[in-house]
Amino acid sequence: MTQDLSPIEKAKLVASKRAVDFVESGMKVGLGTGSTAAWMVRCLGERVHREGLRIKGVPTSSRTADLAREVGIEVISLDEAKWLDLTIDGTDEFDPELNLIKGGGGAHLWEKIVATASDRMVVIADVSKQVEALGAFPLPVEVIPFGWQTTKALIEETLESLDVLGRECVLRGDHGAPFRTDEGNFIIDLHLKRIANPRRFSLVINQIPGVVENGLFIDICDAVVIGHGDGRVEVRDASSGEIEEGRIEIGDGDNLFTDISD
């Protein structure tokens, strides 16, 4: 039940409840991936059931697609949608300019494609995801399996010329085997500690042969909804810099939220 949630999970829930207020009937909505985005998908499903909200969702992973269908959201592909009104997704880090690191769940390629095909991207987060400079969270870089060790060596060589504090590169594993994305690719996690110039870093890393996409989202996010464990919510707008503050009350009667976990 919702009264048993930890403060972090409550923060994710209230941020999600506030974020889905941006959704209106008739919209085509990008649906993010990860534990925070799962709360958001459930909250959208709640609105579909209780209000008759009519939306079409474009998921950023196969597991998000499964969850969306489970809660009653109509799922379509990005090719079917062509363009989206809104994408709502979580993040692993965000800085004062609302630049992001995403990809902890391994879906940043689809997430970036969907977000950039949207009129607006709203990010949901708990306050622990706020940082002064990106890089404390490992930066995911999706690479094709062919020659991945060569690609990794090229990344390590390139890091020598970039302004970062750490240079450890680790192939992401899944029960002893390389983790595979929905596209069948591998992920190399870069432990950089701090990225001095995320924009330049993103451009340089993406030029390496074998690299498909990295988890830096630069100038893509339009607003961040930050949840707190006590129910407080902040909405920060990227263009105006304005901060809207409010509070979300959490009810205990909704079984839509009882089976979500990290």
Secondary structure as UniProt FT lines:
FT   HELIX           2..4
FT   HELIX           7..19
FT   HELIX           20..22
FT   TURN            25..26
FT   STRAND          28..31
FT   HELIX           35..51
FT   STRAND          56..59
FT   HELIX           62..70
FT   TURN            71..72
FT   STRAND          74..75
FT   HELIX           78..81
FT   STRAND          86..89
FT   STRAND          93..94
FT   TURN            96..97
FT   STRAND          100..101
FT   TURN            104..105
FT   HELIX           108..116
FT   STRAND          121..126
FT   HELIX           127..129
FT   TURN            134..135
FT   STRAND          139..143
FT   TURN            146..147
FT   HELIX           148..159
FT   TURN            160..161
FT   STRAND          168..171
FT   STRAND          173..174
FT   TURN            175..176
FT   STRAND          177..178
FT   TURN            182..183
FT   STRAND          186..191
FT   HELIX           198..205
FT   TURN            206..207
FT   TURN            209..210
FT   STRAND          211..214
FT   STRAND          216..217
FT   STRAND          223..227
FT   TURN            229..230
FT   STRAND          232..237
FT   TURN            238..240
FT   STRAND          243..247
FT   HELIX           255..257
FT   TURN            258..259
//
